[in-house]
Amino acid sequence: MTTLLRTTTRCASLLHSCPPSYTIPLSRLAAVAPRRRGLQSTTWLDDPATAIPLKQQVELHAESPRARALVKLIKDFKAPIRFAFAYGSAVFPQEGNSGSMVDLILGVTHPTHWHSINLHQNRHHYSFLGSLGSSTVAALQDAAWAGAGVSYNPYVEIDGVMVKYGVVGIDRLCSDLTEWDTLYLAGRMHKPIQVLRHDSRVLLCQRTNLVNALRVVFLMHATTDPTAPLTEDELYRRVAGLSYLGDFRMRFKYLENPHKVANMVAKQHEFFEHIYRPMVEELKDREFAGAVEWRTLPDGSSVVDVDRNPKVLAQLVGQLPKAFLAKVRAAHKARSGDAAAAAAKVGTDSDPKGLVELAQSPYLDTYLRSALYDTIARPALVQSAKGFLTAGFSKSVNYATSKLKKGYAASSSTNAPPSRPAASDAAAQATPKATDAGGVKNGRSSE
């Protein structure tokens, strides 16, 4: 018995000595990835070379002093956090934007339990909803009608740093990453993020999310520009802009900076390249059906050649998330005058001939944009409205006022959005292949 107690004590001390952010190495993800909610095992991890794109985003300037400072912020929470990332202009620079309230997303296993612990520790983070208990907060957060399943607490000071943090259930996050339920968080994760605490399941789902974003961009480009290659800058702008296609703020002049995407890519180009270039180069055959080829031009700029063969593009279409593809099909059949068939077959039609027909439609870009709008618009609007409850009236007014001021300043500016000359000249210099036809401070948030 004495030996058993000594062994148990030694093991317990060893476990507690591990840092909170300790995670299983990427090389072992295939063996440990949970198979929940129909998530199937991913054979791509059997090939170490294809794990490179996943590793690129995980290690995105992970050793910088700012990254280490951000990690300290989440250690302040006593409630368990499985996955966390930071985003926005306080973490990654943006042209003409000095916003510096740190934006965090915290992925948790059981939202009700998490809010219960956090309410005891940080009641002042919550609005009046906190008085109704953790069950009410979690119910409003995760209700199917209540937006994207995120509960935000803005203007929270942690260790002298102004923070806005959102809480989301891990299951809800992973579903959005793989199925594109709302693209609310999945869209944010198309842009550079700083992972502060790793989770193997989320990282696998994020890889699927990034690949699907590239598929959509390649399909859009193949439809809208039938001959020219996709410049590197345009690839990043298209990827970064996907989640804004249904965002109501972009439809009003002063609610958002009209040059936000261009500004973001101009200042964060190296981060976008760090994430997406390895994905295109390493996964071009496995995930993109051999439809793309990354090419470096003599001047040092890069382009992506996209094959316009309908059968090849049909493979990209068929690999899109099922619910999203159903919306694309519905838009196609509605335009074709077959609305009844669209309603009856939208979720079940998997005819390869139908995919080829869809891929060669001159309106494919329109269908994709329609599907993105249908996916994003309502959750984004409801999530913003929910902020008045979860954040409280005064904080919501302050946040909305700061957004209006920045939107007005950006819209009133006569400065053109920034560009990178070398990349903008790439299309003119490129000829497609014969077989080819994308410091942390107090202040305000950028999101």
DRENDO-1510 file (C-alpha; in Angstrom, 1 decimal, always signed):
<recs>
REC; n; res; u; v; w
REC; 1; MET; +0.0; +0.0; +0.0 .
REC; 2; THR; +2.8; +2.4; +0.9 .
REC; 3; THR; +4.5; +1.7; -2.5 .
REC; 4; LEU; +1.2; +2.4; -4.3 .
REC; 5; LEU; +0.7; +5.7; -2.5 .
REC; 6; ARG; +4.3; +6.8; -3.3 .
REC; 7; THR; +3.8; +5.9; -7.0 .
REC; 8; THR; +0.5; +7.7; -7.2 .
REC; 9; THR; +2.0; +10.8; -5.6 .
REC; 10; ARG; +5.0; +10.8; -8.0 .
REC; 11; CYS; +2.7; +10.5; -11.0 .
REC; 12; ALA; +0.4; +13.3; -9.8 .
REC; 13; SER; +3.3; +15.7; -9.2 .
REC; 14; LEU; +4.6; +14.8; -12.7 .
REC; 15; LEU; +1.3; +15.6; -14.3 .
REC; 16; HIS; +1.0; +18.9; -12.4 .
REC; 17; SER; +4.5; +19.9; -13.5 .
REC; 18; CYS; +3.4; +19.9; -17.2 .
REC; 19; PRO; +2.6; +23.4; -18.5 .
REC; 20; PRO; -1.2; +24.1; -19.1 .
REC; 21; SER; -0.6; +24.5; -22.8 .
REC; 22; TYR; +1.1; +21.1; -23.1 .
REC; 23; THR; -0.3; +19.1; -26.1 .
REC; 24; ILE; +0.4; +15.9; -27.9 .
REC; 25; PRO; +3.0; +16.4; -30.7 .
REC; 26; LEU; +1.6; +16.8; -34.2 .
REC; 27; SER; +3.3; +13.6; -35.3 .
REC; 28; ARG; +0.9; +11.7; -33.0 .
REC; 29; LEU; -2.3; +13.4; -33.9 .
REC; 30; ALA; -3.6; +10.6; -36.0 .
REC; 31; ALA; -3.4; +8.2; -33.1 .
REC; 32; VAL; -5.3; +10.4; -30.7 .
REC; 33; ALA; -7.8; +12.4; -32.7 .
REC; 34; PRO; -11.2; +11.8; -31.1 .
REC; 35; ARG; -13.9; +10.4; -33.5 .
REC; 36; ARG; -17.0; +12.3; -32.4 .
REC; 37; ARG; -20.1; +13.5; -34.1 .
REC; 38; GLY; -19.3; +11.5; -37.2 .
REC; 39; LEU; -15.8; +12.9; -37.7 .
REC; 40; GLN; -14.0; +10.3; -39.6 .
REC; 41; SER; -10.3; +9.4; -39.3 .
REC; 42; THR; -8.0; +11.3; -41.6 .
REC; 43; THR; -5.6; +9.1; -43.5 .
REC; 44; TRP; -3.6; +12.2; -44.7 .
REC; 45; LEU; -1.8; +12.1; -41.3 .
REC; 46; ASP; -0.2; +8.8; -42.3 .
REC; 47; ASP; +2.0; +10.8; -44.6 .
REC; 48; PRO; +4.3; +13.1; -42.6 .
REC; 49; ALA; +4.8; +15.4; -45.5 .
REC; 50; THR; +1.1; +16.4; -45.5 .
REC; 51; ALA; +1.2; +17.3; -41.8 .
REC; 52; ILE; +3.4; +20.3; -42.7 .
REC; 53; PRO; +0.5; +22.7; -43.6 .
REC; 54; LEU; -1.1; +22.0; -40.2 .
REC; 55; LYS; +2.1; +22.6; -38.4 .
REC; 56; GLN; +2.6; +26.0; -40.2 .
REC; 57; GLN; -0.4; +27.6; -38.6 .
REC; 58; VAL; +0.2; +26.1; -35.2 .
REC; 59; GLU; +3.7; +27.5; -35.0 .
REC; 60; LEU; +2.8; +30.9; -36.5 .
REC; 61; HIS; +5.3; +33.2; -34.7 .
REC; 62; ALA; +4.6; +31.1; -31.6 .
REC; 63; GLU; +7.9; +32.0; -29.9 .
REC; 64; SER; +7.5; +35.8; -30.2 .
REC; 65; PRO; +7.4; +37.8; -27.0 .
REC; 66; ARG; +3.9; +38.9; -27.9 .
REC; 67; ALA; +2.7; +35.3; -28.2 .
REC; 68; ARG; +4.2; +34.4; -24.8 .
REC; 69; ALA; +2.4; +37.5; -23.3 .
REC; 70; LEU; -0.9; +36.4; -24.8 .
REC; 71; VAL; -0.5; +32.9; -23.4 .
REC; 72; LYS; -0.3; +34.5; -19.9 .
REC; 73; LEU; -3.7; +36.0; -20.4 .
REC; 74; ILE; -5.5; +32.7; -20.6 .
REC; 75; LYS; -3.7; +31.4; -17.6 .
REC; 76; ASP; -5.6; +33.9; -15.5 .
REC; 77; PHE; -8.8; +31.8; -16.0 .
REC; 78; LYS; -9.5; +29.1; -13.4 .
REC; 79; ALA; -12.1; +27.4; -15.6 .
REC; 80; PRO; -10.6; +24.8; -18.0 .
REC; 81; ILE; -9.8; +25.9; -21.5 .
REC; 82; ARG; -9.2; +23.2; -24.2 .
REC; 83; PHE; -8.3; +25.5; -27.1 .
REC; 84; ALA; -7.6; +29.2; -27.4 .
REC; 85; PHE; -6.5; +31.6; -30.1 .
REC; 86; ALA; -6.0; +35.3; -30.5 .
REC; 87; TYR; -6.8; +37.4; -33.6 .
REC; 88; GLY; -7.3; +40.9; -34.8 .
REC; 89; SER; -5.1; +44.0; -35.2 .
REC; 90; ALA; -3.7; +43.9; -31.7 .
REC; 91; VAL; -2.1; +40.5; -32.5 .
REC; 92; PHE; -1.4; +40.9; -36.3 .
REC; 93; PRO; -0.7; +44.4; -37.8 .
REC; 94; GLN; -3.2; +45.9; -40.2 .
REC; 95; GLU; -2.6; +48.9; -42.5 .
REC; 96; GLY; -4.1; +52.1; -41.1 .
REC; 97; ASN; -5.6; +50.3; -38.0 .
REC; 98; SER; -4.2; +50.8; -34.5 .
REC; 99; GLY; -6.9; +48.9; -32.7 .
REC; 100; SER; -5.4; +47.2; -29.6 .
REC; 101; MET; -8.1; +45.4; -27.6 .
REC; 102; VAL; -7.0; +41.8; -27.7 .
REC; 103; ASP; -9.6; +39.5; -29.3 .
REC; 104; LEU; -9.6; +35.9; -27.9 .
REC; 105; ILE; -11.7; +32.8; -28.6 .
REC; 106; LEU; -11.8; +30.2; -25.8 .
REC; 107; GLY; -12.9; +26.7; -26.7 .
REC; 108; VAL; -14.3; +24.8; -23.8 .
REC; 109; THR; -15.7; +21.2; -23.3 .
REC; 110; HIS; -18.8; +22.0; -21.2 .
REC; 111; PRO; -20.0; +25.7; -21.5 .
REC; 112; THR; -22.4; +25.5; -18.6 .
REC; 113; HIS; -19.7; +24.2; -16.3 .
REC; 114; TRP; -17.1; +26.6; -17.6 .
REC; 115; HIS; -19.4; +29.7; -17.1 .
REC; 116; SER; -20.2; +28.4; -13.6 .
REC; 117; ILE; -16.6; +28.4; -12.6 .
REC; 118; ASN; -15.9; +31.7; -14.4 .
REC; 119; LEU; -18.8; +33.4; -12.8 .
REC; 120; HIS; -17.4; +32.7; -9.3 .
REC; 121; GLN; -14.0; +34.0; -10.3 .
REC; 122; ASN; -15.0; +36.9; -12.7 .
REC; 123; ARG; -18.6; +37.9; -12.1 .
REC; 124; HIS; -17.6; +41.4; -13.2 .
REC; 125; HIS; -16.9; +40.2; -16.7 .
REC; 126; TYR; -20.6; +39.5; -17.3 .
REC; 127; SER; -23.7; +41.6; -18.0 .
REC; 128; PHE; -26.9; +41.2; -16.0 .
REC; 129; LEU; -27.2; +37.7; -17.5 .
REC; 130; GLY; -24.6; +36.6; -15.0 .
REC; 131; SER; -27.1; +37.1; -12.2 .
REC; 132; LEU; -29.4; +34.4; -13.9 .
REC; 133; GLY; -26.7; +31.8; -13.5 .
REC; 134; SER; -24.4; +29.8; -15.8 .
REC; 135; SER; -27.2; +27.7; -17.3 .
REC; 136; THR; -28.9; +30.8; -18.7 .
REC; 137; VAL; -25.6; +32.2; -20.0 .
REC; 138; ALA; -24.7; +28.9; -21.7 .
REC; 139; ALA; -28.3; +28.4; -23.1 .
REC; 140; LEU; -28.2; +31.8; -24.7 .
REC; 141; GLN; -24.7; +31.1; -26.0 .
REC; 142; ASP; -25.4; +27.7; -27.6 .
REC; 143; ALA; -29.1; +27.9; -28.7 .
REC; 144; ALA; -29.5; +27.0; -32.3 .
REC; 145; TRP; -31.4; +30.3; -33.0 .
REC; 146; ALA; -28.9; +32.4; -31.2 .
REC; 147; GLY; -26.2; +33.0; -33.8 .
REC; 148; ALA; -22.9; +31.2; -34.0 .
REC; 149; GLY; -22.7; +29.6; -30.5 .
REC; 150; VAL; -20.3; +32.2; -29.1 .
REC; 151; SER; -20.8; +34.3; -25.9 .
REC; 152; TYR; -18.6; +37.5; -25.8 .
REC; 153; ASN; -17.4; +39.5; -22.9 .
REC; 154; PRO; -15.8; +42.7; -24.2 .
REC; 155; TYR; -13.8; +45.4; -22.4 .
REC; 156; VAL; -12.4; +43.1; -19.8 .
REC; 157; GLU; -9.1; +44.0; -18.2 .
REC; 158; ILE; -6.8; +41.1; -17.5 .
REC; 159; ASP; -3.3; +41.9; -16.1 .
REC; 160; GLY; -3.6; +45.5; -17.3 .
REC; 161; VAL; -4.6; +44.4; -20.9 .
REC; 162; MET; -8.0; +45.2; -22.4 .
REC; 163; VAL; -9.5; +42.0; -23.7 .
REC; 164; LYS; -12.6; +40.8; -25.6 .
REC; 165; TYR; -13.0; +37.1; -25.2 .
REC; 166; GLY; -15.6; +34.8; -26.7 .
REC; 167; VAL; -16.5; +31.4; -25.3 .
REC; 168; VAL; -17.6; +28.5; -27.6 .
REC; 169; GLY; -18.2; +24.8; -27.1 .
REC; 170; ILE; -15.5; +22.6; -28.7 .
REC; 171; ASP; -18.2; +20.5; -30.5 .
REC; 172; ARG; -19.8; +23.7; -31.9 .
REC; 173; LEU; -16.4; +25.0; -33.0 .
REC; 174; CYS; -15.4; +21.8; -34.7 .
REC; 175; SER; -18.7; +21.5; -36.5 .
REC; 176; ASP; -18.4; +25.0; -37.9 .
REC; 177; LEU; -14.8; +24.2; -39.1 .
REC; 178; THR; -15.7; +21.0; -40.9 .
REC; 179; GLU; -19.4; +21.7; -41.9 .
REC; 180; TRP; -19.4; +25.4; -42.3 .
REC; 181; ASP; -22.6; +25.7; -40.3 .
REC; 182; THR; -22.2; +29.5; -39.9 .
REC; 183; LEU; -18.7; +30.3; -41.0 .
REC; 184; TYR; -18.6; +32.7; -38.0 .
REC; 185; LEU; -15.5; +31.2; -36.3 .
REC; 186; ALA; -14.4; +29.2; -39.3 .
REC; 187; GLY; -14.2; +32.4; -41.3 .
REC; 188; ARG; -12.2; +34.1; -38.7 .
REC; 189; MET; -9.8; +31.2; -38.7 .
REC; 190; HIS; -9.3; +31.6; -42.5 .
REC; 191; LYS; -7.1; +34.6; -41.5 .
REC; 192; PRO; -3.9; +34.4; -39.5 .
REC; 193; ILE; -4.5; +33.5; -35.9 .
REC; 194; GLN; -2.2; +33.0; -32.9 .
REC; 195; VAL; -3.0; +29.6; -31.3 .
REC; 196; LEU; -2.4; +30.0; -27.6 .
REC; 197; ARG; -3.5; +26.5; -26.5 .
REC; 198; HIS; -3.6; +23.6; -28.8 .
REC; 199; ASP; -6.2; +20.8; -29.2 .
REC; 200; SER; -5.6; +17.9; -31.5 .
REC; 201; ARG; -9.2; +17.6; -32.6 .
REC; 202; VAL; -9.6; +21.3; -33.4 .
REC; 203; LEU; -6.3; +21.4; -35.4 .
REC; 204; LEU; -7.6; +18.5; -37.5 .
REC; 205; CYS; -10.9; +20.3; -38.1 .
REC; 206; GLN; -9.0; +23.6; -38.9 .
REC; 207; ARG; -7.0; +21.8; -41.6 .
REC; 208; THR; -10.3; +20.8; -43.3 .
REC; 209; ASN; -11.6; +24.4; -42.9 .
REC; 210; LEU; -8.5; +25.9; -44.7 .
REC; 211; VAL; -8.6; +23.3; -47.5 .
REC; 212; ASN; -12.3; +24.1; -48.2 .
REC; 213; ALA; -11.6; +27.8; -48.2 .
REC; 214; LEU; -8.9; +27.2; -50.9 .
REC; 215; ARG; -11.3; +25.0; -52.9 .
REC; 216; VAL; -13.9; +27.8; -53.0 .
REC; 217; VAL; -11.4; +30.4; -54.0 .
REC; 218; PHE; -10.0; +28.2; -56.8 .
REC; 219; LEU; -13.6; +27.6; -58.1 .
REC; 220; MET; -14.4; +31.3; -58.0 .
REC; 221; HIS; -11.3; +32.2; -59.9 .
REC; 222; ALA; -11.8; +29.5; -62.5 .
REC; 223; THR; -15.3; +30.9; -63.2 .
REC; 224; THR; -14.5; +34.7; -63.1 .
REC; 225; ASP; -11.2; +34.6; -65.0 .
REC; 226; PRO; -11.1; +31.9; -67.6 .
REC; 227; THR; -7.5; +32.4; -68.7 .
REC; 228; ALA; -5.2; +34.2; -66.2 .
REC; 229; PRO; -3.5; +32.5; -63.2 .
REC; 230; LEU; -4.4; +33.5; -59.7 .
REC; 231; THR; -1.8; +35.9; -58.2 .
REC; 232; GLU; -0.6; +35.2; -54.7 .
REC; 233; ASP; -2.0; +38.5; -53.4 .
REC; 234; GLU; -5.4; +37.8; -55.0 .
REC; 235; LEU; -5.4; +34.4; -53.5 .
REC; 236; TYR; -5.0; +35.8; -50.0 .
REC; 237; ARG; -7.5; +38.6; -50.5 .
REC; 238; ARG; -10.1; +36.1; -51.7 .
REC; 239; VAL; -9.5; +33.8; -48.8 .
REC; 240; ALA; -9.6; +36.6; -46.3 .
REC; 241; GLY; -12.8; +38.0; -47.9 .
REC; 242; LEU; -14.9; +34.9; -47.9 .
REC; 243; SER; -16.4; +35.4; -44.4 .
REC; 244; TYR; -17.2; +39.1; -45.2 .
REC; 245; LEU; -19.5; +38.2; -48.2 .
REC; 246; GLY; -22.4; +37.7; -45.9 .
REC; 247; ASP; -21.5; +40.1; -43.1 .
REC; 248; PHE; -24.1; +42.8; -42.8 .
REC; 249; ARG; -21.6; +45.3; -41.6 .
REC; 250; MET; -19.9; +45.3; -45.0 .
REC; 251; ARG; -23.2; +46.4; -46.6 .
REC; 252; PHE; -23.3; +49.7; -44.7 .
REC; 253; LYS; -20.9; +52.5; -45.4 .
REC; 254; TYR; -19.8; +53.3; -41.9 .
REC; 255; LEU; -20.1; +50.0; -40.1 .
REC; 256; GLU; -16.8; +48.6; -41.4 .
REC; 257; ASN; -13.7; +49.7; -43.2 .
REC; 258; PRO; -14.3; +49.0; -47.0 .
REC; 259; HIS; -10.6; +48.4; -47.4 .
REC; 260; LYS; -10.3; +46.0; -44.5 .
REC; 261; VAL; -9.4; +42.9; -46.5 .
REC; 262; ALA; -6.8; +44.7; -48.7 .
REC; 263; ASN; -5.3; +46.3; -45.6 .
REC; 264; MET; -5.1; +43.0; -43.8 .
REC; 265; VAL; -3.4; +41.2; -46.6 .
REC; 266; ALA; -1.0; +44.0; -47.3 .
REC; 267; LYS; +0.3; +44.0; -43.7 .
REC; 268; GLN; +0.0; +40.3; -43.0 .
REC; 269; HIS; +1.2; +38.9; -46.3 .
REC; 270; GLU; +4.0; +36.9; -44.8 .
REC; 271; PHE; +1.5; +35.2; -42.4 .
REC; 272; PHE; -0.9; +34.3; -45.1 .
REC; 273; GLU; +2.0; +32.9; -47.1 .
REC; 274; HIS; +3.2; +30.9; -44.1 .
REC; 275; ILE; -0.1; +29.2; -43.9 .
REC; 276; TYR; -1.4; +28.8; -47.5 .
REC; 277; ARG; +1.6; +28.3; -49.7 .
REC; 278; PRO; +2.6; +25.0; -48.1 .
REC; 279; MET; -1.0; +23.8; -48.3 .
REC; 280; VAL; -1.2; +24.4; -52.0 .
REC; 281; GLU; +2.3; +22.9; -52.7 .
REC; 282; GLU; +2.0; +19.9; -50.5 .
REC; 283; LEU; -1.7; +19.0; -50.9 .
REC; 284; LYS; -2.2; +19.9; -54.6 .
REC; 285; ASP; -2.8; +16.3; -55.7 .
REC; 286; ARG; -4.4; +14.9; -52.5 .
REC; 287; GLU; -6.9; +17.6; -51.8 .
REC; 288; PHE; -7.1; +19.7; -54.9 .
REC; 289; ALA; -7.4; +16.9; -57.5 .
REC; 290; GLY; -4.2; +18.2; -59.3 .
REC; 291; ALA; -6.1; +21.2; -60.3 .
REC; 292; VAL; -3.6; +23.8; -59.1 .
REC; 293; GLU; +0.1; +24.5; -59.4 .
REC; 294; TRP; +2.1; +27.0; -57.4 .
REC; 295; ARG; +4.5; +28.8; -59.7 .
REC; 296; THR; +7.3; +31.3; -59.0 .
REC; 297; LEU; +7.9; +33.9; -61.7 .
REC; 298; PRO; +11.3; +35.4; -62.7 .
REC; 299; ASP; +10.6; +38.6; -60.8 .
REC; 300; GLY; +10.2; +36.5; -57.6 .
REC; 301; SER; +6.4; +36.9; -57.3 .
REC; 302; SER; +4.1; +33.8; -57.3 .
REC; 303; VAL; +0.9; +32.7; -59.1 .
REC; 304; VAL; -1.3; +29.7; -58.9 .
REC; 305; ASP; -2.3; +28.1; -62.1 .
REC; 306; VAL; -5.9; +26.7; -62.0 .
REC; 307; ASP; -7.0; +23.9; -64.3 .
REC; 308; ARG; -10.4; +24.8; -65.9 .
REC; 309; ASN; -11.2; +21.2; -67.0 .
REC; 310; PRO; -14.9; +20.7; -65.8 .
REC; 311; LYS; -14.2; +17.2; -64.6 .
REC; 312; VAL; -11.3; +18.4; -62.5 .
REC; 313; LEU; -13.3; +21.3; -61.1 .
REC; 314; ALA; -16.2; +18.9; -60.4 .
REC; 315; GLN; -14.0; +17.0; -58.0 .
REC; 316; LEU; -13.4; +20.3; -56.1 .
REC; 317; VAL; -17.1; +21.0; -56.0 .
REC; 318; GLY; -17.9; +17.5; -54.7 .
REC; 319; GLN; -15.5; +17.9; -51.8 .
REC; 320; LEU; -17.2; +21.0; -50.4 .
REC; 321; PRO; -19.0; +20.6; -47.0 .
REC; 322; LYS; -22.3; +18.9; -47.7 .
REC; 323; ALA; -24.7; +21.5; -46.3 .
REC; 324; PHE; -22.8; +24.2; -48.1 .
REC; 325; LEU; -22.8; +22.2; -51.4 .
REC; 326; ALA; -26.5; +21.8; -51.0 .
REC; 327; LYS; -26.9; +25.6; -51.0 .
REC; 328; VAL; -24.8; +25.8; -54.1 .
REC; 329; ARG; -27.0; +23.2; -55.8 .
REC; 330; ALA; -30.2; +25.0; -54.7 .
REC; 331; ALA; -28.9; +28.3; -56.3 .
REC; 332; HIS; -28.1; +26.4; -59.5 .
REC; 333; LYS; -31.4; +24.7; -59.8 .
REC; 334; ALA; -33.3; +27.8; -58.9 .
REC; 335; ARG; -31.6; +29.7; -61.7 .
REC; 336; SER; -32.3; +26.8; -64.0 .
REC; 337; GLY; -36.1; +27.1; -63.2 .
REC; 338; ASP; -36.2; +23.9; -61.4 .
REC; 339; ALA; -37.1; +25.2; -57.9 .
REC; 340; ALA; -39.3; +22.2; -57.0 .
REC; 341; ALA; -36.4; +19.8; -57.8 .
REC; 342; ALA; -34.1; +22.0; -55.8 .
REC; 343; ALA; -36.3; +21.7; -52.8 .
REC; 344; ALA; -36.6; +17.9; -53.2 .
REC; 345; LYS; -33.0; +17.0; -54.1 .
REC; 346; VAL; -30.9; +19.7; -52.5 .
REC; 347; GLY; -29.5; +17.5; -49.7 .
REC; 348; THR; -29.3; +14.2; -51.5 .
REC; 349; ASP; -28.2; +14.7; -55.1 .
REC; 350; SER; -24.7; +13.4; -55.6 .
REC; 351; ASP; -24.8; +12.6; -59.3 .
REC; 352; PRO; -21.3; +13.1; -60.8 .
REC; 353; LYS; -22.9; +14.4; -64.0 .
REC; 354; GLY; -24.6; +17.0; -61.9 .
REC; 355; LEU; -21.3; +18.0; -60.4 .
REC; 356; VAL; -19.8; +18.5; -63.8 .
REC; 357; GLU; -22.8; +20.5; -65.0 .
REC; 358; LEU; -22.4; +22.7; -61.9 .
REC; 359; ALA; -18.6; +23.0; -62.3 .
REC; 360; GLN; -18.9; +24.3; -65.9 .
REC; 361; SER; -21.7; +26.7; -65.2 .
REC; 362; PRO; -20.7; +30.3; -66.0 .
REC; 363; TYR; -22.7; +31.3; -62.9 .
REC; 364; LEU; -20.7; +29.1; -60.4 .
REC; 365; ASP; -19.1; +32.1; -58.8 .
REC; 366; THR; -22.6; +33.5; -58.2 .
REC; 367; TYR; -23.8; +30.2; -56.7 .
REC; 368; LEU; -20.9; +30.1; -54.4 .
REC; 369; ARG; -21.4; +33.7; -53.3 .
REC; 370; SER; -25.1; +33.0; -52.7 .
REC; 371; ALA; -24.2; +30.0; -50.6 .
REC; 372; LEU; -21.7; +32.0; -48.5 .
REC; 373; TYR; -24.3; +34.8; -48.0 .
REC; 374; ASP; -27.0; +32.2; -46.9 .
REC; 375; THR; -24.5; +30.6; -44.5 .
REC; 376; ILE; -23.1; +33.8; -42.9 .
REC; 377; ALA; -25.7; +36.5; -43.0 .
REC; 378; ARG; -28.3; +35.4; -40.4 .
REC; 379; PRO; -25.8; +34.0; -37.7 .
REC; 380; ALA; -23.7; +37.1; -38.0 .
REC; 381; LEU; -26.7; +39.4; -37.6 .
REC; 382; VAL; -28.1; +37.4; -34.6 .
REC; 383; GLN; -24.7; +37.2; -33.0 .
REC; 384; SER; -24.3; +40.9; -33.1 .
REC; 385; ALA; -27.7; +41.5; -31.7 .
REC; 386; LYS; -27.0; +38.9; -28.9 .
REC; 387; GLY; -24.1; +41.0; -27.9 .
REC; 388; PHE; -26.4; +43.6; -26.3 .
REC; 389; LEU; -27.5; +40.8; -23.9 .
REC; 390; THR; -24.2; +39.0; -23.3 .
REC; 391; ALA; -22.0; +42.2; -23.1 .
REC; 392; GLY; -24.6; +44.5; -21.6 .
REC; 393; PHE; -26.0; +47.8; -23.0 .
REC; 394; SER; -23.2; +50.2; -22.0 .
REC; 395; LYS; -20.4; +48.0; -23.3 .
REC; 396; SER; -22.3; +47.3; -26.5 .
REC; 397; VAL; -22.9; +51.0; -27.1 .
REC; 398; ASN; -19.2; +51.7; -26.5 .
REC; 399; TYR; -18.2; +48.9; -28.9 .
REC; 400; ALA; -20.7; +50.0; -31.6 .
REC; 401; THR; -19.5; +53.6; -31.3 .
REC; 402; SER; -15.9; +52.7; -31.7 .
REC; 403; LYS; -16.7; +50.6; -34.8 .
REC; 404; LEU; -18.7; +53.5; -36.3 .
REC; 405; LYS; -15.9; +55.9; -35.7 .
REC; 406; LYS; -13.3; +53.7; -37.4 .
REC; 407; GLY; -15.7; +52.9; -40.2 .
REC; 408; TYR; -16.4; +56.6; -40.8 .
REC; 409; ALA; -12.7; +57.4; -40.7 .
REC; 410; ALA; -11.9; +54.6; -43.2 .
REC; 411; SER; -14.8; +55.5; -45.5 .
REC; 412; SER; -13.9; +59.2; -45.5 .
REC; 413; SER; -10.3; +58.6; -46.3 .
REC; 414; THR; -9.1; +59.3; -49.8 .
REC; 415; ASN; -6.3; +56.8; -49.6 .
REC; 416; ALA; -6.5; +53.9; -51.9 .
REC; 417; PRO; -6.2; +50.4; -50.4 .
REC; 418; PRO; -2.6; +49.3; -50.2 .
REC; 419; SER; -1.1; +46.9; -52.8 .
REC; 420; ARG; +2.1; +45.1; -53.5 .
REC; 421; PRO; +3.4; +46.0; -56.9 .
REC; 422; ALA; +5.4; +42.9; -57.6 .
REC; 423; ALA; +2.4; +40.7; -57.0 .
REC; 424; SER; +0.0; +42.9; -59.0 .
REC; 425; ASP; +2.2; +42.6; -62.0 .
REC; 426; ALA; +2.3; +38.9; -61.8 .
REC; 427; ALA; -0.7; +38.2; -63.9 .
REC; 428; ALA; +0.7; +40.2; -66.8 .
REC; 429; GLN; +4.0; +38.3; -66.7 .
REC; 430; ALA; +2.5; +34.8; -66.3 .
REC; 431; THR; +1.3; +32.5; -69.0 .
REC; 432; PRO; -0.9; +29.6; -68.0 .
REC; 433; LYS; +0.2; +26.1; -68.8 .
REC; 434; ALA; -1.3; +24.4; -71.9 .
REC; 435; THR; -3.2; +21.9; -69.7 .
REC; 436; ASP; -4.4; +24.6; -67.2 .
REC; 437; ALA; -7.4; +26.8; -67.8 .
REC; 438; GLY; -5.9; +31.7; -55.8 .
REC; 439; GLY; +2.8; +45.4; -28.5 .
REC; 440; VAL; -0.5; +44.6; -26.6 .
REC; 441; LYS; -2.1; +47.7; -25.1 .
REC; 442; ASN; -5.4; +48.9; -23.8 .
REC; 443; GLY; -7.8; +50.2; -26.4 .
REC; 444; ARG; -10.4; +49.2; -29.0 .
REC; 445; SER; -10.9; +46.1; -31.0 .
REC; 446; SER; -10.6; +45.7; -34.7 .
REC; 447; GLU; -13.3; +43.0; -35.0 .
</recs>
